[in-house]
Amino acid sequence: MRRRMMLWRRDASAAGLMILSVLILAGCFGPWFRSEPTPTLYLGEPVIDNGQGSLRIAVADMPNGGLAGIHVALGGLLYDQEKVSNLAVEGLNGFVALIQQFADGEGGFILTNVSGIESGPILRLTFEAHGNVKYGDIQLLADSITLVDDALLLIEDWNTPAYYAR
């Protein structure tokens, strides 16, 4: 009886030690198994009201104090000239448009913000709509976009989904 009790204690102690070891290792290695959220740029659906259109661009999970600047090179924004004209960029949530140029179905702009924003809308693109303007009629080319965070570092490895979730 005493021998069985000692065996049971030894087995229980070994099992407890094993569980404790697993918990300790999980705590030590936990950060390597967690992934950081990917910075994301969202292009919204065009909204048309009485021939005037608008489209919002938003960001999520921007690092190092948030997004502080966006540069879309000339030709990095494409639009269907038969459906869209007279484009203008308006900054939101503290963003200010420094320069913008739109002509012949393409455009570009630079916006900055002195404090950065981690998530939320950053700009509104306004335009005159001629007919039914849909998502594919206005496009941003990802390789023409440069994002800068509040620490004045380039934001790399960001993505943009094919839709805008409101």
Rosetta silent file (secondary structure, phi, psi, omega in degrees, C-alpha in Angstrom):
SEQUENCE: MRRRMMLWRRDASAAGLMILSVLILAGCFGPWFRSEPTPTLYLGEPVIDNGQGSLRIAVADMPNGGLAGIHVALGGLLYDQEKVSNLAVEGLNGFVALIQQFADGEGGFILTNVSGIESGPILRLTFEAHGNVKYGDIQLLADSITLVDDALLLIEDWNTPAYYAR
SCORE:     score description
SCORE:     0.000 S_00000001
   1 L     0.000  -46.131  179.384    0.000    0.000    0.000 S_00000001
   2 H   -63.387  -38.186  179.420    2.761    2.369    0.945 S_00000001
   3 H   -63.977  -40.972  178.355    4.615    1.501   -2.265 S_00000001
   4 H   -64.886  -38.448  178.933    1.498    2.317   -4.344 S_00000001
   5 H   -64.626  -40.270  178.679    1.129    5.631   -2.555 S_00000001
   6 H   -67.517  -39.494  177.892    4.760    6.519   -3.300 S_00000001
   7 H   -64.829  -41.185  179.885    4.320    5.556   -6.964 S_00000001
   8 H   -63.972  -42.979  178.447    1.170    7.671   -7.180 S_00000001
   9 H   -63.296  -41.661  179.409    2.951   10.669   -5.627 S_00000001
  10 H   -63.709  -44.048  178.739    5.876   10.222   -7.998 S_00000001
  11 H   -64.702  -42.547  179.206    3.526   10.054  -11.030 S_00000001
  12 H   -65.142  -40.294  178.512    1.524   13.060   -9.827 S_00000001
  13 H   -66.304  -40.491  178.936    4.729   15.027   -9.220 S_00000001
  14 H   -65.774  -42.327  179.113    6.051   14.140  -12.674 S_00000001
  15 H   -64.789  -43.322  177.636    2.759   15.124  -14.305 S_00000001
  16 H   -62.263  -41.789  178.354    2.685   18.419  -12.379 S_00000001
  17 H   -64.667  -39.115  179.408    6.277   19.164  -13.321 S_00000001
  18 H   -66.160  -43.534  178.526    5.515   18.428  -16.966 S_00000001
  19 H   -63.722  -43.057  177.889    2.480   20.738  -16.962 S_00000001
  20 H   -61.349  -41.748  178.674    4.492   23.475  -15.259 S_00000001
  21 H   -62.334  -43.203  178.789    7.285   23.095  -17.842 S_00000001
  22 H   -62.397  -43.831  179.672    4.832   23.397  -20.737 S_00000001
  23 H   -64.000  -40.318  178.683    3.294   26.549  -19.228 S_00000001
  24 H   -65.064  -46.537  179.476    6.711   28.121  -18.679 S_00000001
  25 H   -63.842  -38.652  177.888    7.834   27.334  -22.218 S_00000001
  26 H   -62.745  -39.058  177.719    4.575   28.666  -23.647 S_00000001
  27 H   -67.716  -36.746 -179.618    5.127   31.912  -21.756 S_00000001
  28 H   -73.931  -40.031 -175.320    8.719   32.222  -22.973 S_00000001
  29 H   -96.675   -0.926 -177.672    8.051   31.395  -26.586 S_00000001
  30 H   -52.621  -46.422 -178.518    4.628   33.026  -26.823 S_00000001
  31 H   -59.451  -28.502 -179.712    5.789   36.218  -28.574 S_00000001
  32 H   -74.969  -20.298 -179.080    7.282   34.186  -31.429 S_00000001
  33 H   -94.805   -7.017  178.204    3.953   32.508  -32.079 S_00000001
  34 L   -96.489  138.580  179.274    1.963   35.738  -32.169 S_00000001
  35 L  -103.365  145.672  176.128    1.849   37.703  -35.401 S_00000001
  36 L   -76.008  145.489  175.652    1.827   41.473  -35.661 S_00000001
  37 L   -66.436  144.395 -178.848   -1.163   42.971  -37.502 S_00000001
  38 L   -84.957  128.725  175.057   -0.335   43.946  -41.074 S_00000001
  39 L   -58.175  136.589 -174.060   -0.628   47.653  -41.918 S_00000001
  40 E  -134.013  139.711  175.336   -3.522   48.022  -44.355 S_00000001
  41 E  -112.805  123.822 -177.666   -4.719   50.706  -46.784 S_00000001
  42 E  -108.548  130.132  174.166   -8.427   50.552  -47.665 S_00000001
  43 E  -103.935  120.786 -175.057   -9.952   52.047  -50.812 S_00000001
  44 L   -80.046  171.354  174.656  -13.667   52.647  -50.356 S_00000001
  45 L   -77.142  142.319  174.826  -16.590   52.219  -52.704 S_00000001
  46 L   -64.819  138.362  176.180  -17.599   55.323  -54.677 S_00000001
  47 E  -117.086  123.806 -175.959  -20.692   57.070  -53.280 S_00000001
  48 E  -113.785  133.969  176.950  -22.681   59.135  -55.789 S_00000001
  49 E  -142.781  112.176  179.053  -25.269   61.801  -54.901 S_00000001
  50 L    53.067   45.080  176.252  -26.777   64.068  -57.596 S_00000001
  51 L    82.425   -5.458  177.018  -23.794   63.748  -59.913 S_00000001
  52 E  -104.459  131.444 -178.215  -21.221   64.415  -57.171 S_00000001
  53 E  -117.130  157.805  173.707  -19.090   61.488  -56.074 S_00000001
  54 E  -148.532  155.754 -179.712  -16.781   60.751  -53.193 S_00000001
  55 E  -147.270  131.858 -179.940  -14.562   57.896  -52.158 S_00000001
  56 E  -100.781  147.512  172.174  -12.771   57.471  -48.839 S_00000001
  57 E  -120.284  131.136 -176.543   -9.365   56.004  -48.227 S_00000001
  58 E  -131.198  165.438  177.944   -8.641   54.652  -44.747 S_00000001
  59 E  -129.045  161.076  174.988   -5.832   52.859  -42.916 S_00000001
  60 E  -147.119  145.247  173.730   -5.611   50.268  -40.159 S_00000001
  61 L    59.545   40.072  177.731   -2.830   48.935  -37.912 S_00000001
  62 L   -76.524  136.188 -174.651   -0.200   51.500  -38.903 S_00000001
  63 L   -84.430  173.684  170.630    3.033   51.111  -36.860 S_00000001
  64 L    50.379   50.810  177.067    5.275   53.540  -34.936 S_00000001
  65 L    88.704   -0.175  175.509    2.685   56.114  -33.917 S_00000001
  66 L   100.906  174.947  179.759    0.578   55.755  -37.062 S_00000001
  67 E   -72.830  130.131  178.395    0.583   56.982  -40.628 S_00000001
  68 E  -116.856  -13.002  179.521    2.015   60.483  -40.991 S_00000001
  69 E  -161.321  146.368  174.671    2.298   60.739  -44.760 S_00000001
  70 E  -135.392  133.816  177.005    1.122   59.190  -48.005 S_00000001
  71 E  -124.601  119.224  172.334    2.548   59.806  -51.462 S_00000001
  72 E  -107.908  111.084 -176.971    0.774   58.485  -54.543 S_00000001
  73 E   -60.864  152.260  177.322    3.111   59.068  -57.486 S_00000001
  74 E   -55.976  124.688 -174.924    1.690   60.709  -60.605 S_00000001
  75 E    96.781   -5.130  179.341    0.013   57.873  -62.483 S_00000001
  76 E   -82.558  -13.565  173.291   -0.552   55.904  -59.279 S_00000001
  77 E  -116.997  121.827 -179.729   -4.253   56.777  -59.290 S_00000001
  78 E  -114.163  142.859  178.433   -6.125   55.762  -62.437 S_00000001
  79 E  -146.356  153.514  178.505   -9.699   56.702  -63.319 S_00000001
  80 L   -79.476  110.136 -175.661  -12.145   56.295  -66.193 S_00000001
  81 L   -63.975  -24.358  179.735  -12.334   59.758  -67.795 S_00000001
  82 L   -75.122  -22.418 -178.062  -15.745   59.052  -69.325 S_00000001
  83 L  -109.075  -21.420 -172.651  -17.258   58.467  -65.871 S_00000001
  84 E  -131.747  133.441  175.672  -15.102   60.622  -63.568 S_00000001
  85 E  -148.166  168.223  177.448  -13.900   64.239  -63.863 S_00000001
  86 E    50.750   57.469  179.388  -12.763   67.192  -61.716 S_00000001
  87 E   -76.545  149.611  174.925  -11.090   65.142  -58.988 S_00000001
  88 E  -151.331  147.167  178.881   -9.885   66.711  -55.737 S_00000001
  89 E  -107.058  133.276  177.039   -8.323   65.322  -52.559 S_00000001
  90 E  -123.939  122.418  178.554   -9.486   66.436  -49.118 S_00000001
  91 E   -71.796  147.026  177.298   -7.552   65.342  -46.026 S_00000001
  92 L  -124.380  157.807  177.042   -9.418   63.859  -43.048 S_00000001
  93 L    52.406   44.063  176.000   -8.450   63.414  -39.364 S_00000001
  94 L    91.532   -5.157  177.780   -5.687   66.014  -39.485 S_00000001
  95 L   -78.388  142.342 -179.286   -4.259   65.124  -42.906 S_00000001
  96 E  -125.301  132.658  177.144   -3.488   68.037  -45.220 S_00000001
  97 E   -78.877  118.662  178.166   -3.081   67.799  -48.997 S_00000001
  98 E   -85.920  -38.568  179.971    0.260   69.359  -49.950 S_00000001
  99 E  -153.838  146.666  176.043   -0.025   68.721  -53.676 S_00000001
 100 E  -151.495  142.147  179.659   -2.466   67.035  -56.019 S_00000001
 101 E  -147.630  129.324  179.707   -2.582   66.645  -59.771 S_00000001
 102 E  -137.713  126.770  177.359   -5.169   64.888  -61.949 S_00000001
 103 E  -165.414  146.370  173.307   -5.272   64.838  -65.763 S_00000001
 104 L    55.030   39.960  174.889   -5.875   62.440  -68.646 S_00000001
 105 L    80.260   10.064  177.021   -7.220   59.590  -66.516 S_00000001
 106 E  -144.487  163.321 -179.158   -4.418   59.533  -63.977 S_00000001
 107 E  -163.430  179.192  177.894   -3.313   61.448  -60.921 S_00000001
 108 E  -162.909  164.606 -178.722   -1.190   61.668  -57.824 S_00000001
 109 E  -164.360  164.624  173.649   -1.021   63.473  -54.499 S_00000001
 110 E  -132.145  129.514  175.281    0.855   63.953  -51.231 S_00000001
 111 E  -127.252  144.781  176.999   -0.845   64.222  -47.828 S_00000001
 112 E  -133.947  162.985  178.056    0.760   64.666  -44.408 S_00000001
 113 E  -145.460  131.459 -176.570   -0.318   64.707  -40.780 S_00000001
 114 E   -74.314  -18.926 -176.250    1.796   66.067  -37.920 S_00000001
 115 E  -113.442  -12.771 -179.384    0.571   63.539  -35.360 S_00000001
 116 E    78.873  155.299  178.066   -0.007   60.285  -37.278 S_00000001
 117 E  -142.326  128.327 -178.332   -3.037   58.014  -37.232 S_00000001
 118 L   -79.305  -39.529 -179.800   -3.009   54.282  -36.508 S_00000001
 119 L  -150.779  141.503  176.573   -6.485   53.501  -37.905 S_00000001
 120 E   135.740  174.469  179.359   -9.254   55.484  -39.582 S_00000001
 121 E   -69.416  140.074 -179.470  -10.096   57.510  -42.686 S_00000001
 122 E  -116.274  -24.701  179.221   -7.272   59.701  -44.004 S_00000001
 123 E  -156.767  158.048  174.365   -8.709   61.275  -47.151 S_00000001
 124 E  -122.484  127.796  175.698  -11.764   61.818  -49.271 S_00000001
 125 E   -98.751  118.252  179.056  -11.482   61.876  -53.042 S_00000001
 126 E  -106.579  152.653 -177.233  -14.289   63.995  -54.535 S_00000001
 127 E  -163.270  164.615  170.750  -15.276   64.051  -58.201 S_00000001
 128 E   -90.421  130.107 -177.837  -18.025   64.721  -60.717 S_00000001
 129 E  -101.857  134.097  177.626  -19.728   61.473  -61.681 S_00000001
 130 L  -120.225   94.518 -177.900  -21.018   60.841  -65.191 S_00000001
 131 L    93.528 -156.896 -176.504  -23.195   57.739  -65.092 S_00000001
 132 L   -87.472  103.265  178.545  -22.713   54.704  -62.869 S_00000001
 133 L   -92.862  125.561  179.948  -19.276   54.906  -61.215 S_00000001
 134 L  -121.884  179.949 -172.688  -18.236   51.660  -59.549 S_00000001
 135 H   -50.783  -47.476 -175.438  -15.238   50.315  -57.636 S_00000001
 136 H   -73.978   -8.249 -178.820  -13.022   49.470  -60.646 S_00000001
 137 H   -77.716  -16.566  174.491  -13.475   52.888  -62.281 S_00000001
 138 E  -129.660  123.854 -175.031  -11.047   54.450  -59.777 S_00000001
 139 E  -132.932  145.867  170.631   -7.910   52.483  -58.903 S_00000001
 140 E  -108.663  133.590  176.697   -4.778   52.934  -56.810 S_00000001
 141 L   -93.770  115.541 -174.005   -1.609   51.165  -57.950 S_00000001
 142 H   -57.068  -35.923 -178.269    0.106   49.744  -54.860 S_00000001
 143 H   -74.456   -5.079  177.503    3.613   50.014  -56.328 S_00000001
 144 H  -103.444    7.611 -175.554    3.103   53.782  -56.777 S_00000001
 145 E  -110.899  133.084  174.138    2.240   54.411  -53.111 S_00000001
 146 E  -119.460  128.782  178.216    4.691   55.347  -50.371 S_00000001
 147 E  -113.216  138.206 -179.738    3.585   55.341  -46.728 S_00000001
 148 E  -126.424  134.110 -179.656    5.552   57.051  -43.919 S_00000001
 149 E   -89.505  178.538 -175.899    4.936   56.546  -40.199 S_00000001
 150 L   -67.164  -18.162  176.046    5.115   59.087  -37.371 S_00000001
 151 L   -89.483   10.207 -179.782    8.764   58.121  -36.723 S_00000001
 152 L    61.647   35.127  175.651    9.512   59.201  -40.339 S_00000001
 153 L  -110.300  145.887  175.919   10.230   55.613  -41.402 S_00000001
 154 E   -66.068  137.085  174.662    8.891   53.988  -44.544 S_00000001
 155 L   -91.890  115.284 -179.828    6.064   51.555  -43.866 S_00000001
 156 L  -111.494  167.464  178.798    6.836   48.417  -45.786 S_00000001
 157 L    58.078   41.351  173.704    4.941   45.138  -46.137 S_00000001
 158 L   -96.794  163.768  178.342    1.524   46.794  -46.050 S_00000001
 159 E  -133.647  169.066  175.159   -1.429   45.474  -47.975 S_00000001
 160 L  -140.014  117.245 -179.454   -4.638   46.638  -49.543 S_00000001
 161 L   -72.396  167.439 -178.285   -7.636   44.333  -49.834 S_00000001
 162 L   -79.287    2.306 -178.878   -9.844   44.281  -52.909 S_00000001
 163 L  -145.486  166.932  178.248  -12.732   45.785  -50.939 S_00000001
 164 L  -115.524  115.872  178.476  -13.387   48.362  -48.233 S_00000001
 165 L   -89.980  119.033 -179.573  -15.058   47.102  -45.076 S_00000001
 166 L   -87.892    0.000    0.000  -16.997   49.884  -43.374 S_00000001
